[in-house]
Amino acid sequence: MVNTAESVWEGSVVASDESPVNVTLAEGTLIELDPRSEVSLLHSSQEAMHVALSDGSARFEVAKKRSRRFRVQMGAVEVLVTGTLFRVARSVVEGGERVRVDVEEGSVEVHRKGVGAVRLQAGDHWSAFVAKTQQVRDEQLEKETKAL
């Protein structure tokens, strides 16, 4: 297992090969990136932290700071937390992708574009299949919205 001694910064992309990688963010959150996985730090401020899991799976031990929102984006699915321990996974399958969230401690909110939100507590699991056509449509809409 590889450990990063320094924190990653906004805009960083961390990927693992055949070995897991541990990353500690400046505010104290530990990300345990599983083999063949990739995470990007999209935004970091006093009010919010936003990361994206583009492939694979990772375990997050989020620093308990009630004033900071922590978000993990996985395509059309987003997980919101304030301080907890949870695992997310994202894998491409025929016709789309499968997304899974497992909460080990605390609670999270899982938001799925166009579907709504669900709150998960410690011990809860949530998974969904996101059809490729919906994902492509959501990404196109997001790009058009940013362009306006």
C-alpha positions in Angstrom: 0.0 0.0 0.0 1.3 3.4 -0.9 0.8 6.3 1.5 1.1 9.9 0.5 2.8 12.0 3.1 1.6 15.3 1.7 -2.0 16.4 1.0 -3.3 16.6 -2.5 -4.6 19.9 -3.7 -7.5 21.2 -5.8 -7.2 19.9 -9.4 -5.2 16.8 -8.4 -5.9 13.4 -9.7 -4.8 10.3 -7.8 -4.9 6.9 -9.4 -3.8 3.4 -8.2 -2.4 0.6 -10.3 -2.4 -2.9 -8.8 -1.8 -1.7 -5.3 -4.1 0.4 -3.0 -3.2 4.1 -2.3 -3.9 6.1 0.8 -4.3 9.9 0.5 -4.8 12.4 3.3 -6.5 15.7 2.4 -5.3 18.9 4.1 -8.5 19.1 6.3 -7.8 15.5 7.6 -10.0 13.3 5.5 -8.4 9.9 4.6 -9.2 8.4 1.2 -8.2 4.7 0.8 -8.2 4.2 -2.9 -8.6 0.5 -4.0 -6.5 -1.0 -6.8 -7.3 0.2 -10.3 -9.2 3.3 -9.1 -9.1 7.0 -9.7 -10.2 10.0 -7.7 -10.0 13.8 -8.5 -10.1 16.7 -6.0 -12.5 19.1 -7.8 -12.9 21.8 -5.2 -11.5 22.6 -1.7 -12.5 25.5 0.5 -13.5 26.2 4.1 -17.1 25.5 3.3 -16.9 22.5 0.9 -14.8 19.7 -0.4 -15.8 18.1 -3.7 -14.1 14.9 -5.1 -15.0 12.7 -8.1 -14.5 9.0 -8.3 -14.1 8.3 -12.0 -13.4 4.6 -11.8 -13.0 1.8 -9.2 -13.8 2.1 -5.5 -12.6 4.0 -2.4 -13.2 4.2 1.4 -13.5 7.7 2.9 -12.9 8.6 6.5 -14.3 12.1 6.4 -12.9 14.6 9.0 -15.8 15.6 11.3 -16.4 19.3 10.5 -20.1 20.1 10.6 -19.5 23.4 8.8 -17.9 21.8 5.8 -19.9 19.8 3.2 -18.1 16.9 1.7 -19.3 15.6 -1.7 -18.3 12.6 -3.8 -19.4 12.7 -7.4 -19.9 9.4 -9.4 -21.5 10.4 -12.7 -25.2 11.0 -12.1 -24.9 10.0 -8.4 -23.6 12.2 -5.6 -22.9 11.4 -1.9 -23.1 14.2 0.6 -21.6 13.9 4.1 -20.5 16.0 7.1 -18.3 13.5 9.0 -18.5 9.8 8.6 -16.9 6.6 7.3 -18.2 5.1 4.0 -17.2 3.3 0.9 -18.2 4.0 -2.7 -17.8 2.0 -5.9 -18.3 2.8 -9.5 -17.9 0.3 -12.3 -18.8 0.4 -16.0 -21.1 -2.5 -17.1 -22.9 -3.2 -20.3 -25.3 -0.3 -21.1 -24.2 2.0 -18.3 -22.6 1.8 -14.9 -23.2 0.4 -11.4 -22.8 2.6 -8.4 -22.7 1.5 -4.7 -22.5 3.2 -1.4 -21.9 1.4 2.0 -22.0 3.4 5.2 -19.9 2.2 8.1 -20.3 5.0 10.5 -22.4 8.2 10.7 -24.8 9.0 7.8 -24.8 10.2 4.2 -27.3 11.5 1.6 -27.2 10.0 -1.8 -28.5 12.1 -4.6 -29.3 10.8 -8.1 -30.0 13.3 -10.8 -33.6 13.3 -11.8 -34.6 10.6 -9.2 -34.2 12.3 -5.8 -32.3 11.6 -2.6 -32.1 8.9 0.1 -30.5 9.2 3.6 -28.3 6.3 4.7 -27.3 5.4 8.2 -24.4 3.2 9.5 -24.9 -0.3 8.2 -27.0 0.8 5.2 -26.1 0.0 1.6 -27.4 1.6 -1.6 -26.8 0.7 -5.2 -28.1 1.7 -8.6 -27.7 1.0 -12.3 -27.3 4.2 -14.3 -28.2 3.7 -17.9 -25.6 5.1 -20.3 -28.2 7.1 -22.3 -29.3 8.9 -19.1 -25.7 9.5 -18.0 -24.8 11.0 -21.4 -27.9 13.2 -21.3 -27.1 14.4 -17.8 -23.5 15.2 -18.7 -24.6 17.1 -21.9 -27.1 19.1 -19.8 -24.4 19.9 -17.2 -22.0 21.1 -19.9 -24.8 23.2 -21.5 -25.7 24.7 -18.1 -22.0 25.6 -17.4 -21.8 27.3 -20.9 -24.7 29.7 -20.1 
